[in-house]
């Protein structure tokens, strides 16, 4: 037999080169270690299954969550409400303005009604007073 360079090698050298490589002994796990590794693998499978189920549920509910536009609209509404609440919390400035024409007319109508009611009341009282005076003069004539 010849080698790559064309030289003939002795048979022992060929056997040595073609002999299977000696395997370096590795530390293989024992029975307890295998049981522990299998137990960990089962735990990983359970966690993976749980996470997969959660991801499926979350992806099926994706439509229920607000979109970016809805979130921005809500943020604007909240900012507007906060501004209104802040403004409502401040003291209002005292402003005096002349009454409107409706208010003035309403007050005048009420005053006129009160005056008319007073006049009618006075007429009624005057009538009662006159009646009592006439009754008194009749009683005075009857009593000697």
DOFIPA-301194 format. One record per residue (C-alpha): residue number from 1; y, z, x. Coordinates in pm, whole numbers, plus 50000, padded with zeros to 5 digits. Each point is the difference from the previous one (the first is absolute). Layout:
num_y_z_x
NUM_Y_Z_X
...
END
This chain:
num_y_z_x
1_50000_50000_50000
2_50349_49938_50110
3_50320_50187_49937
4_50329_49856_49896
5_50090_49913_50354
6_49671_49822_50045
7_49829_50271_50211
8_49648_50117_49942
9_49968_50370_49918
10_49694_50213_50039
11_49805_50098_49692
12_50093_50368_50020
13_50367_49913_50003
14_49953_49784_49691
15_49808_50277_49824
16_50269_50250_50088
17_50274_49773_49868
18_49812_49922_49678
19_49881_50354_49937
20_50151_50165_49691
21_50300_50214_50076
22_49922_50364_49995
23_50170_50160_49709
24_50216_50295_50065
25_49890_50275_49766
26_50261_50068_49736
27_50045_50314_49801
28_49866_49915_49657
29_50093_50230_49715
30_49739_50245_49883
31_49878_50050_49645
32_50270_50256_49912
33_50271_49778_50144
34_49867_49705_49796
35_50009_50217_49686
36_50359_50102_50078
37_50103_49638_50061
38_49833_49890_49674
39_50176_50281_49815
40_50337_49889_50141
41_49922_49641_49908
42_49926_50107_49641
43_50331_50188_49986
44_50184_49694_50127
45_49831_49788_49734
46_50108_50242_49725
47_50359_50008_50127
48_50008_49624_50029
49_49867_49962_49645
50_50260_50245_49868
51_50282_49819_50182
52_49877_49666_49875
53_49998_50129_49643
54_50354_50135_50039
55_50121_49671_50143
56_49844_49806_49712
57_50161_50234_49748
58_50338_49977_50171
59_49986_49621_50015
60_49907_49982_49630
61_50298_50222_49911
62_50244_49806_50211
63_50170_49861_49689
64_50083_50352_49880
65_50221_50075_50298
66_50365_49894_49992
67_50104_49696_50194
68_50271_50000_50264
69_50257_49867_49752
70_49913_50268_49744
71_50025_50269_50265
72_50343_49875_50109
73_50118_49985_49636
74_49883_50358_49946
75_50178_50112_50316
76_50323_49836_49879
77_49967_50168_49659
78_49943_50340_50160
79_50305_49953_50225
80_50212_49906_49699
81_49880_50305_49805
82_50074_50227_50295
83_50352_49858_50024
84_50055_50054_49627
85_49871_50357_50020
86_50225_50068_50298
87_50298_49860_49809
88_49908_50200_49688
89_49988_50318_50207
90_50359_49961_50117
91_50283_50150_49796
92_50173_49750_49784
93_50369_49961_50058
94_50221_50109_49714
95_50161_49697_49849
96_50253_50016_49721
97_50056_49688_49800
98_50193_49946_49680
99_49788_49995_49687
100_49888_49672_49867
101_50144_49855_49683
102_49683_50088_49810
103_50027_50362_50107
104_50370_50016_49906
105_49934_49848_49657
106_49709_50235_49944
107_50218_50303_50081
108_50278_49873_49772
109_49756_49949_49714
110_49866_50353_50041
111_50350_50146_50009
112_50091_49808_49683
113_49686_50127_49827
114_50076_50359_50101
115_50361_49967_49874
116_49881_49850_49671
117_49742_50275_49960
118_50266_50263_50064
119_50233_49845_49743
120_49723_49984_49739
121_49913_50360_50076
122_50359_50106_49955
123_50022_49821_49664
124_49680_50172_49886
125_50127_50340_50113
126_50339_49934_49830
127_49820_49909_49677
128_49788_50315_50015
129_50309_50209_50075
130_50187_49849_49706
131_49705_50062_49772
132_49979_50361_50110
133_50377_50042_49946
134_49969_49860_49645
135_49703_50228_49933
136_50195_50298_50128
137_50298_49928_49778
138_49767_49974_49695
139_49833_50329_50093
140_50344_50161_50046
141_50100_49895_49647
142_49682_50144_49855
143_50034_50333_50171
144_50297_50201_49858
END
